[in-house]
């Protein structure tokens, strides 16, 4: 049967299948060269246009993974290589083994999501990064709610049959229900700096992208030129554009909100104690967080209208 099909192809087009395979392989090689060239170009261009954003983005990302280390049996697992310094913590013995295990996993997943967004942005894939950013925001909010509300955490960790999973999600874990829990806690971290309105606004825009609204899907392969905002640059295999800031900002804001809220919950509500260790150049987590907070507040105030 297969030979009959291949013979028909050769009869119609006058070439063997092997001839076409060679043609396809040649074209695939050229496409790979083009993609790799674009990746190198985009990465360099991203660094030149988003220096400030990349620094605070990276600092927030590493604070998240360093926080995860405090809930690990081995604080240096996979990260203490080549004399690399990591932030140190006291062992959170007041937490159950299950809570330590799950919270650590939550944070590592959050870190990987943040890293994925950065890779997409540096490759100029802004539309795709925006879709993942919506998931990232929802994940940060879910983790805050779970660590704040013990009852919700227990419900979340219950084993469920597949047919009951959606019912449980609708009852307890929709973004609206999670945000209602966060509302109760919103002003306890910083009464002078409430970012909830910003979060609601950007979430709506990101949801339109994730749900493939007509406008977003049609414009997903374009980017706004840095020098001429009326000119749209065609995006094929990635392009660095001015409108990428509308994706980067929500990520930075959400990371900042998450770190401020989760640290306050851990210290004040769950009475976690962090090391204050100044030996060998180690940077305590709370010291690094203070440096991050200063940068974050400055950035957030400058970009409040975005």
C-alpha positions as CSV (number, residue, x, y, z in Angstrom):
1,X,0.0,0.0,0.0
2,X,2.8,2.4,1.0
3,X,4.8,1.6,-2.2
4,X,1.7,2.3,-4.3
5,X,1.4,5.7,-2.7
6,X,5.1,6.6,-3.2
7,X,4.9,5.4,-6.8
8,X,1.9,7.7,-7.4
9,X,3.9,10.7,-6.0
10,X,6.8,10.0,-8.4
11,X,4.4,9.6,-11.3
12,X,2.6,12.9,-10.7
13,X,5.6,15.1,-9.8
14,X,8.4,13.3,-11.8
15,X,10.6,13.1,-8.7
16,X,11.3,10.3,-6.2
17,X,10.4,10.8,-2.5
18,X,14.2,10.7,-1.8
19,X,14.6,13.8,-4.0
20,X,12.0,15.7,-2.0
21,X,13.5,14.5,1.3
22,X,16.8,16.1,0.3
23,X,15.0,19.3,-0.7
24,X,13.2,19.4,2.7
25,X,16.4,18.8,4.6
26,X,18.1,21.6,2.8
27,X,15.3,24.0,3.6
28,X,15.1,22.9,7.3
29,X,18.9,23.6,7.6
30,X,18.4,27.1,6.3
31,X,15.4,27.7,8.6
32,X,17.5,26.6,11.6
33,X,20.3,29.0,10.6
34,X,17.8,31.8,10.3
35,X,16.3,31.1,13.7
36,X,19.7,30.8,15.4
37,X,20.8,34.1,13.8
38,X,17.6,35.8,15.1
39,X,18.0,34.4,18.6
40,X,21.5,35.9,18.8
41,X,20.4,39.2,17.4
42,X,17.4,39.5,19.6
43,X,19.2,38.6,22.8
44,X,21.8,41.4,22.2
45,X,19.0,43.9,21.3
46,X,17.0,42.9,24.4
47,X,20.0,43.6,26.6
48,X,20.5,47.0,25.1
49,X,16.9,48.1,25.5
50,X,15.8,46.5,28.8
51,X,18.9,46.7,31.0
52,X,17.0,48.0,34.1
53,X,14.1,45.6,33.6
54,X,16.4,42.6,33.2
55,X,18.3,43.3,36.4
56,X,15.3,43.6,38.6
57,X,13.7,40.7,36.8
58,X,16.7,38.5,37.5
59,X,17.0,39.6,41.1
60,X,13.4,38.7,41.8
61,X,13.9,35.4,40.0
62,X,16.9,34.4,42.1
63,X,15.2,35.5,45.4
64,X,12.4,33.1,44.6
65,X,14.8,30.1,44.0
66,X,16.8,31.1,47.1
67,X,13.7,31.2,49.2
68,X,12.9,27.7,47.9
69,X,16.3,26.5,49.3
70,X,15.2,27.3,52.8
71,X,12.6,24.5,52.5
72,X,15.1,22.0,51.2
73,X,16.8,19.3,53.2
74,X,20.0,20.3,51.4
75,X,20.3,24.0,51.1
76,X,23.0,23.7,48.4
77,X,21.4,21.0,46.2
78,X,22.4,21.5,42.6
79,X,23.2,25.2,43.1
80,X,26.3,25.1,45.2
81,X,28.8,24.6,42.4
82,X,32.0,26.3,41.5
83,X,32.0,28.1,44.9
84,X,28.8,29.9,44.0
85,X,27.3,31.8,46.9
86,X,23.7,31.2,47.8
87,X,21.5,32.9,50.4
88,X,21.3,31.1,53.8
89,X,18.2,30.5,55.9
90,X,17.4,28.9,59.2
91,X,15.7,25.5,58.9
92,X,11.9,26.1,59.1
93,X,11.4,23.3,61.7
94,X,8.0,24.7,62.6
95,X,6.6,23.6,59.2
96,X,5.3,20.1,58.6
97,X,7.3,17.9,56.1
98,X,4.4,18.0,53.7
99,X,4.2,21.8,53.8
100,X,8.0,22.2,53.3
101,X,7.9,19.7,50.4
102,X,5.0,21.3,48.6
103,X,6.0,24.9,49.2
104,X,9.5,24.2,47.9
105,X,8.0,22.6,44.8
106,X,5.6,25.6,44.3
107,X,8.6,27.9,44.4
108,X,10.7,25.9,42.0
109,X,7.8,25.8,39.5
110,X,7.4,29.5,39.9
111,X,11.1,30.0,39.2
112,X,10.9,27.8,36.1
113,X,7.9,29.7,34.8
114,X,9.7,33.0,35.4
115,X,12.8,31.7,33.6
116,X,10.6,30.5,30.7
117,X,9.1,34.0,30.3
118,X,12.6,35.6,30.3
119,X,13.8,33.1,27.6
120,X,10.7,34.0,25.4
121,X,11.2,37.7,25.9
122,X,15.0,37.6,25.1
123,X,14.1,35.7,21.9
124,X,11.6,38.4,21.0
125,X,8.5,36.1,21.4
126,X,6.4,38.7,23.2
127,X,3.0,37.3,22.4
128,X,3.9,33.9,23.7
129,X,5.5,35.4,26.9
130,X,2.3,37.4,27.6
131,X,0.3,34.2,27.5
132,X,2.6,32.6,30.0
133,X,2.6,35.7,32.1
134,X,-1.1,35.3,32.8
135,X,-0.4,31.8,34.2
136,X,2.5,33.2,36.2
137,X,0.3,35.9,37.9
138,X,-2.3,33.3,38.8
139,X,0.4,31.0,40.2
140,X,1.8,33.7,42.5
141,X,-1.6,34.6,43.8
142,X,-2.5,30.9,44.4
143,X,0.7,30.4,46.4
144,X,0.1,33.5,48.5
145,X,-3.5,32.3,49.3
146,X,-2.3,28.8,50.1
147,X,0.3,30.0,52.5
148,X,-2.0,32.5,54.1
149,X,-5.0,30.2,54.5
150,X,-4.3,26.8,56.2
151,X,-7.8,25.5,55.4
152,X,-7.5,26.3,51.8
153,X,-4.1,24.6,51.7
154,X,-5.5,21.4,53.1
155,X,-8.3,21.4,50.5
156,X,-5.8,22.0,47.8
157,X,-3.6,19.1,48.9
158,X,-6.4,16.6,49.1
159,X,-6.3,13.8,46.6
160,X,-9.1,14.0,44.2
161,X,-10.5,11.9,41.4
162,X,-10.2,13.5,38.0
163,X,-14.0,14.1,37.6
164,X,-14.0,16.0,40.9
165,X,-11.0,18.2,40.2
166,X,-12.9,20.8,38.1
167,X,-15.7,21.0,40.7
168,X,-13.2,21.7,43.5
169,X,-11.5,24.3,41.3
170,X,-14.8,26.1,40.6
171,X,-15.7,26.1,44.3
172,X,-12.4,27.3,45.8
173,X,-9.7,28.1,43.3
174,X,-10.9,30.4,40.5
175,X,-8.8,33.6,40.1
176,X,-11.8,35.6,41.5
177,X,-12.0,33.4,44.7
178,X,-8.2,33.5,45.2
179,X,-8.2,37.3,44.9
180,X,-11.0,37.6,47.4
181,X,-8.7,35.9,50.0
182,X,-5.8,38.2,49.0
183,X,-8.1,41.2,49.4
184,X,-8.3,40.4,53.1
185,X,-4.6,40.6,53.3
186,X,-3.9,43.4,50.7
187,X,-3.2,46.3,53.0
188,X,-1.3,44.5,55.7
189,X,2.0,44.5,53.8
190,X,2.3,48.1,52.8
191,X,-0.7,50.4,53.4
192,X,0.9,53.1,51.2
193,X,1.5,51.0,48.2
194,X,-1.5,49.0,47.0
195,X,-1.0,47.4,43.6
196,X,-4.3,45.5,43.3
197,X,-5.8,47.9,40.8
198,X,-2.8,47.5,38.5
199,X,-3.0,43.7,38.8
200,X,-6.7,43.7,37.8
201,X,-6.0,45.9,34.8
202,X,-3.1,43.9,33.4
203,X,-4.8,40.6,34.1
204,X,-7.7,41.6,31.8
205,X,-5.3,42.5,29.0
206,X,-3.3,39.3,29.4
207,X,-6.5,37.2,29.4
208,X,-7.5,38.6,26.1
209,X,-4.2,37.4,24.7
210,X,-4.4,34.0,26.3
211,X,-8.0,33.5,25.0
212,X,-7.0,34.5,21.4
213,X,-9.1,37.6,21.0
214,X,-9.3,38.6,17.3
215,X,-7.1,41.7,17.7
216,X,-4.4,39.9,19.8
217,X,-4.2,36.9,17.5
218,X,-3.9,39.1,14.4
219,X,-1.3,41.3,16.0
220,X,0.6,38.5,17.7
221,X,3.2,38.5,14.9
222,X,4.0,42.2,15.1
223,X,5.9,44.4,17.5
224,X,6.0,48.2,18.0
225,X,9.2,49.8,16.7
226,X,11.3,51.6,19.3
227,X,11.9,54.7,17.1
228,X,8.5,55.0,15.5
229,X,5.5,53.8,17.5
230,X,3.3,54.0,14.4
231,X,5.4,51.4,12.7
232,X,4.9,47.7,13.4
233,X,7.8,45.4,12.9
234,X,7.0,42.0,11.5
235,X,7.8,39.2,14.0
236,X,8.9,36.0,12.5
237,X,11.2,33.9,14.8
238,X,11.1,36.8,17.3
239,X,11.6,40.6,17.3
240,X,12.5,43.0,20.1
241,X,9.9,45.7,20.3
242,X,8.8,48.6,22.5
243,X,5.5,47.0,23.5
244,X,7.4,44.2,25.2
245,X,7.4,46.4,28.3
246,X,3.7,45.8,28.6
247,X,4.6,42.1,29.3
248,X,7.8,42.7,31.3
249,X,6.1,45.2,33.7
250,X,3.3,42.8,34.9
251,X,6.0,40.1,35.5
252,X,8.1,42.5,37.6
253,X,5.1,43.8,39.5
254,X,3.7,40.3,40.2
255,X,7.2,39.1,41.4
256,X,7.5,42.1,43.7
257,X,4.0,41.7,45.2
258,X,4.7,38.0,45.7
259,X,8.0,38.4,47.4
260,X,6.7,41.1,49.7
261,X,3.6,39.2,50.6
262,X,5.0,35.7,51.0
263,X,7.9,37.0,53.2
264,X,5.5,38.9,55.4
265,X,3.3,35.7,55.7
266,X,6.4,33.6,56.5
267,X,7.8,36.0,59.1
268,X,4.7,37.4,60.8
269,X,2.0,34.8,60.4
270,X,4.1,31.6,60.4
271,X,6.9,33.0,62.6
272,X,9.8,31.8,60.4
273,X,13.3,33.0,61.4
274,X,15.9,33.7,58.8
275,X,19.7,33.7,59.4
276,X,21.5,36.9,59.8
277,X,24.9,35.7,58.6
278,X,27.7,38.0,57.6
279,X,30.5,35.5,57.2
280,X,32.3,34.6,54.0
281,X,30.4,37.2,52.0
282,X,27.1,35.4,52.3
283,X,24.1,37.7,51.8
284,X,21.1,37.0,54.2
285,X,17.8,36.7,52.4
286,X,16.2,39.6,54.3
287,X,19.1,41.9,53.4
288,X,18.8,40.9,49.7
289,X,15.1,41.5,49.9
290,X,15.6,45.0,51.2
291,X,17.8,45.8,48.3
292,X,15.2,44.3,45.9
293,X,12.4,46.3,47.6
294,X,14.2,49.6,47.0
295,X,14.7,48.8,43.4
296,X,11.2,47.5,43.0
297,X,9.4,50.5,44.6
298,X,11.5,52.9,42.5
299,X,10.7,50.9,39.3
300,X,7.0,50.5,40.2
301,X,6.5,54.3,40.9
302,X,8.2,55.2,37.6
303,X,6.0,52.8,35.6
304,X,2.8,53.2,37.5
305,X,0.7,54.2,34.5
306,X,1.8,51.2,32.4
